[in-house]
């Protein structure tokens, strides 16, 4: 909200005309961003998500949306309910893992993503279970900022593309939608990025045994998502089987994200992932 | 080729929000618009912050931080900020929330 309002001072035209990349032409009033949840990473990115007049969520990306200054004070997150800590923390995890496994991953984004994954995996459960735990909330807040830096440098992938589709259709909180789709999409992608998922397994401190590192990491993330109370099925949000083809078509419209996915995803693949959540 | 952009300054740590007035003075800002999530107004860090901001700056407070807002809501907020700040425009927009 604030990032877009700040550039609205010096740019004409309706906000919807800015949807996409590089459609804001003048810098705005400098911003100081102080997040009070740890997840969107918005304070670290040149991105803003808005819903248009038809209700569809879309991204606006411009260097003029970058904050001048960021203040990360964990005291401000202490009043956030555990449910919000869970969904926003999983959103940050998705930013980091998608940036690390996406096609645009690079040495710079890898550093940010690895730091973010470490911070989130070591502290998210603590932040969720102990609301007054300043240390764990600070670790997740800083990790969320790092994940935002990672996605600025490398972008997100199909997890976010599919999450926007169900988020818009059923008003599912963004972090919850990402949590529901993170493991299903990574499972689909795993043969295209097995070495990277294996590296994340090593970073998470999980030893792969009979299973591969990629599979062990996915099991670990699945358990984490469940442990912090993220739902795992769509019908509780009102989804029906007859909605799937429209949802899949909507997800595929997010070409900026789908093109960055490590494995090409067609309509049948996306439909299959949604169907498995029914 | 890798592209990357970043905030110019990051201040982190428990209680770091309390340093905002001093930071703003140092930056030379005089007119501040603060956008804040209304549920935060009664929290201890904000109750401590607002008087010192009011004391040192021209301050306009707008409530209504929303994550992933509608385009219409953003346009309305921009109008409210313009009306609240008048002329000249604010030197900085600080946003707490989201």
Boltz contact constraints between the chains, C-beta under 6 A:
constraints:
  - contact:
      token1: [A, 1]
      token2: [B, 65]
      max_distance: 6.0
  - contact:
      token1: [A, 1]
      token2: [B, 66]
      max_distance: 6.0
  - contact:
      token1: [A, 1]
      token2: [B, 69]
      max_distance: 6.0
  - contact:
      token1: [A, 1]
      token2: [B, 77]
      max_distance: 6.0
  - contact:
      token1: [A, 2]
      token2: [B, 35]
      max_distance: 6.0
  - contact:
      token1: [A, 2]
      token2: [B, 93]
      max_distance: 6.0
  - contact:
      token1: [A, 2]
      token2: [B, 95]
      max_distance: 6.0
  - contact:
      token1: [A, 4]
      token2: [B, 74]
      max_distance: 6.0
  - contact:
      token1: [A, 5]
      token2: [B, 74]
      max_distance: 6.0
  - contact:
      token1: [A, 5]
      token2: [B, 77]
      max_distance: 6.0
  - contact:
      token1: [A, 5]
      token2: [B, 78]
      max_distance: 6.0
  - contact:
      token1: [A, 5]
      token2: [B, 81]
      max_distance: 6.0
  - contact:
      token1: [A, 6]
      token2: [B, 93]
      max_distance: 6.0
  - contact:
      token1: [A, 8]
      token2: [B, 78]
      max_distance: 6.0
  - contact:
      token1: [A, 9]
      token2: [B, 89]
      max_distance: 6.0
  - contact:
      token1: [A, 15]
      token2: [B, 71]
      max_distance: 6.0
  - contact:
      token1: [A, 15]
      token2: [B, 74]
      max_distance: 6.0
  - contact:
      token1: [A, 15]
      token2: [B, 75]
      max_distance: 6.0
  - contact:
      token1: [A, 16]
      token2: [B, 71]
      max_distance: 6.0
  - contact:
      token1: [A, 29]
      token2: [B, 90]
      max_distance: 6.0
  - contact:
      token1: [A, 29]
      token2: [B, 93]
      max_distance: 6.0
  - contact:
      token1: [A, 30]
      token2: [B, 92]
      max_distance: 6.0
  - contact:
      token1: [A, 31]
      token2: [B, 93]
      max_distance: 6.0
  - contact:
      token1: [A, 32]
      token2: [B, 94]
      max_distance: 6.0
  - contact:
      token1: [A, 33]
      token2: [B, 95]
      max_distance: 6.0
  - contact:
      token1: [A, 34]
      token2: [B, 96]
      max_distance: 6.0
  - contact:
      token1: [A, 36]
      token2: [B, 97]
      max_distance: 6.0
  - contact:
      token1: [A, 46]
      token2: [B, 5]
      max_distance: 6.0
  - contact:
      token1: [A, 49]
      token2: [B, 68]
      max_distance: 6.0
  - contact:
      token1: [A, 50]
      token2: [B, 71]
      max_distance: 6.0
  - contact:
      token1: [A, 51]
      token2: [B, 70]
      max_distance: 6.0
  - contact:
      token1: [A, 52]
      token2: [B, 71]
      max_distance: 6.0
  - contact:
      token1: [A, 63]
      token2: [B, 5]
      max_distance: 6.0
  - contact:
      token1: [A, 66]
      token2: [B, 5]
      max_distance: 6.0
  - contact:
      token1: [A, 67]
      token2: [B, 7]
      max_distance: 6.0
  - contact:
      token1: [A, 68]
      token2: [B, 8]
      max_distance: 6.0
  - contact:
      token1: [A, 69]
      token2: [B, 9]
      max_distance: 6.0
  - contact:
      token1: [A, 70]
      token2: [B, 7]
      max_distance: 6.0
  - contact:
      token1: [A, 70]
      token2: [B, 10]
      max_distance: 6.0
  - contact:
      token1: [A, 71]
      token2: [B, 11]
      max_distance: 6.0
  - contact:
      token1: [A, 71]
      token2: [B, 16]
      max_distance: 6.0
  - contact:
      token1: [A, 71]
      token2: [B, 17]
      max_distance: 6.0
  - contact:
      token1: [A, 72]
      token2: [B, 12]
      max_distance: 6.0
  - contact:
      token1: [A, 73]
      token2: [B, 16]
      max_distance: 6.0
  - contact:
      token1: [A, 73]
      token2: [B, 17]
      max_distance: 6.0
  - contact:
      token1: [A, 74]
      token2: [B, 14]
      max_distance: 6.0
  - contact:
      token1: [A, 75]
      token2: [B, 14]
      max_distance: 6.0
  - contact:
      token1: [A, 75]
      token2: [B, 45]
      max_distance: 6.0
  - contact:
      token1: [A, 76]
      token2: [B, 45]
      max_distance: 6.0
  - contact:
      token1: [A, 79]
      token2: [B, 43]
      max_distance: 6.0
  - contact:
      token1: [A, 106]
      token2: [B, 2]
      max_distance: 6.0
  - contact:
      token1: [A, 108]
      token2: [B, 2]
      max_distance: 6.0
  - contact:
      token1: [A, 108]
      token2: [B, 4]
      max_distance: 6.0
  - contact:
      token1: [A, 134]
      token2: [B, 14]
      max_distance: 6.0
  - contact:
      token1: [A, 153]
      token2: [B, 4]
      max_distance: 6.0
